[in-house]
Amino acid sequence: MTLPDISRWPLPLHQGDYALVVSRGDDIAPHILVYEIERDFLSAPRRFAVLNIVARDSRAVDINPEPSAAAIDCQWLADDDYGDDQQSWQWSQGDEGLQWICHRCDWVTTLNASDAHQALAQWLQMR
């Protein structure tokens, strides 16, 4: 199993808007992260990326780990609690951030919306 190539994934906008749905975390009800990637103050729409997170343990999400620059990072995790084939992810955009442990994380799409909640609702309606 290989880590996903996240080099082409859209980076979070520093101090951007985001929304997170923590579900069961499995293939049927994955966690969903929507985060802002682009904002043009001259036009109304903002752009958001959607991540689909499949985990074995829905509790494996930590909100507000150590703040860092706007970034996404992924690495393999060797952990007795979650299993050796799990990935440790960290997503941050300035003062806000998330860290989670999952089996699979996929960048799904980008959406235009007025805020992260609208982008999340739009994505959930499309599913």
Steps between C-alpha positions, in 0.01 A plus 500: 500500500633844410426843633294720271687754290377820662732727304215595263238543771385858555661661802281663763466876492675654801228598750233363262161356583443127553235251611536146630246219528603218731294194417560132563811535289441192286442471123125560541526801732850648466624814671481797262733802515423806289762774504549830320767506232435825314329832567453790264372807681377648170259213428255316722595133460775349707658162418507206737661157486321188624685214672344158562653334809449129568610393848460197720439706812279808486670635815834535321452870421681772698387859451756780538834323525809720498445797265718515191504644149219414261583145394394138461731222610469122506719219631475133593422423860620196692261493793366218717168678557414568136703243304818520294327574170352829617596844376554800723379824341541858606314787337553857611429851389665734744345492847252226410583140433398136511687179542348161431589136462336318213515206265448713189467869416397621156475844346159483333431830326495877527183708531402866478292625792450804722637322809618158621160398636333568166775305322450209741122504451550516122733198511264299721210569261709380205577164663 
